[in-house]
């Protein structure tokens, strides 16, 4: 079994970032060509990721992985001997999780501080991390070894992430490792309604993937849907935050102008 390469890891990161800021659609229509390093051509990276998603989806078509809904997953966890594996990073897991689920992240926050990692973190922030709140991720080298230590290969495994992409990638790794009874939760926790799964944590499953400025202002897809259901009181909170951000930006701009005048005055004395 071949683990994720460093290049594949970075490209899954780009895939998730661009998906969350709404840039993925135009890339997924492109054909797959010769692969390039992440620093060379972002478009080529996304072509490869589009091809990877097709490969992951083929697991379902070929019957290697069975697709189930969040509600079906809840039934299987409660009424049969199915084990639910949560492959989300810690930033999402800590907000909401399924009771008695097993958490083994496929990717998790890269906590390195070497120059190369810091540069990647800066690029990740500039290219969407500030908006989505998604930190730089790295592949968990202990993903398969951890699961193999805890779960036998003949077990019934339900694999879930926030939106259903990383869990498909995890299913591919698990199948290569010898697991054959794999169930993929289509749409992930973002497609989960309250009551489908027994939740623990402070937030609804749908909102666990939010972060950054988009979450603060209530502009994630899930928050907009929630706003349409909750009414004006819910929306007013985020409108107040938007007004606060605008006033803060205005104050900083005016303060910078005043500081410029002071510096200019002091220089002429």
Buried (B, 14 or more C-beta within 10 A) or exposed (E): EEBBEEBBBBBBBBBBBBBBBEBBEEBBEBEBEEBBEBEEEBEBBBBBBBBBBEEBBEBBEEEBBBBBBBBBBBBBBEEEEBBBBBBBBEBBBBBBBBEEBBBBBBBBBBEEEEEEBEEBBEBBBEBBBBBBBBBBBBBBEEBBEBBBEEBEEEBBBBBBBBBBBBBBBBBBBBBEBEBEBBBBBBBBBBBBEEEBBEBEBEBBBBBBBBBBEBBBBBBBBBBEEBBEEEEEEBBEEBEEBEEEEEEEEEEEEEEEEEEEEEEEEEEEE
